């Protein structure tokens, strides 16, 4: 099984994008010592004031699924739910190589 990548979009309720960004940055920080997570990037767009984009690369799809059951992940999901107006999985990817952001 090869690497597993996701590119997703979360839409915050009006005025809540920065709060959502901060929660997602906490998620990224919680992944620092999780070897199975190779990339977790939080991005915003100047064209979409309520949107936050997350790019993730995992050792494999099972590693990503397992991360969703971690206590820290569940806590962050519960904090984010009330301020999320919508979500979209833009693409599931098969990462090949390149340079990661550090």
N, C-alpha and C positions, 0 to 999 in steps of 0.2 A: 504494500500500500504506500503511495507517494504522499508528499506534502499536501496539505489542505489549506486553501485560502478562501477568505470571504471578504466581500466589499458590501457594506451595508449603510443604510441611511436611516437615521432616527430624526423625527420631527418633534421638536419641543413645542409645548404650548407657548403662546405669545409671552415674551419677556422671560422665558425660562431657559434659553439656550445656554447661557453661561453656567447655570446650575447643572444642567445636563453634561456640559463639557467637563466640569469639575468632577462629577461622579465617574465619568468615563476615564478621566485621567487617574482617578483612584484605582479603577479597574486595571489600567495599564500598569500602575505601580505594583499592584498585587500580583501581576504576572512576571515581575522582574526575576523572581527565583524559581519560576516554573519553566523548566527546560523545554517542555513540550510546546510552549508558546514562543515562537521565533520572532514575530513582529506583531505589535498591537499599536496602531497609529490612530490618533484622534485628529480629525480635520474639520474645519469649517469653511463655508463658502461665502464670499461677499455678495453673491447673487441670490442666496437663499438664507435670509436672516434667522430662520427658525431651525435650519437643518444642521445636523452633525453627521459626518461620515466617518466610519470606522473601517480600517483595513487591517485584517488579521491574517497571519500565517502560522499554521500549526504543524507539528510533526506529522499528524495524520488526522483524519476526521474523528476517530475515536477519542483522541486527546482533546479536541474541541468539545465534543459532547460531554466528556468527563468534567471539563472545567465548569460547565454550567451547573453542576451539582455541588461545587465547592461552597462552603459556608460563606466565605467572603463574597463570592459571586452572587449568591442568593440574597445576601444583605443589600448589596448594591442594586440589584434588580428591584427589590422592594422599595428602595429609596427613589429610584428613577421612574417607576411606573406612574405615579401621580402627575408627573410633568411631561410625559410622552403623549403626543397627539397622534403619532403614527410611526410605522416602521416599514422599511422595504429592504429586502435582500436584493441588491443590485445585481450581484453575480457571485457564483461559486467558482473558484479558480483552482487551477493546478499549477502552483508556483514551480518555476524551472530554475531560476537563479538570478543573480544580480547583487546589488548592494542594499543592505537594510539601513534604516534610519536609527541612529543611536544618539 
